[in-house]
Amino acid sequence: MTINDFNSDLNLLENLSKKISDLLYNNEFSRITEIDKQRKALIKKIKESHIRNIQIKTRIAKLSENNLIMINSVEKKIQKLSKTQNKFMKRIKAYSLNK
C-alpha cells in the first residue's frame, strides 16, 4: 500500500464516520449498518496493511543482518587466504634465493 492509498483510505474512513454521524443526527438509522460495515472493512484493511509493512521491514532487517554476517565471514576468509598466500610467496622467494 502506497502513501497515497493510505491517505485515501484514511480520508474515506473519515467520510464514512461523518456519514454515520450525520445519519445518527438526522435519525436515519436504516443506512448506518451498511456504512458501518464498509467502515469496519476499511479499518481491517488498514490494520492488515500496517501488519504487512511491519513484517516486510522485519524481514528486510533480518536479511540485512544476515548479509553483514556473511560479508564478515567472507572478509575473514579472504584475510586468512591472503596471509597464507603471503607466507607461500615468502617461501618461494626464499627458495629461489638459495638456489
PyMOL commands that set and color helices and strands:
alter all, ss='L'
color gray80, all
select helices_A, chain A and resi 3-25+29-98
alter helices_A, ss='H'
color red, helices_A
deselect
rebuild
show_as cartoon
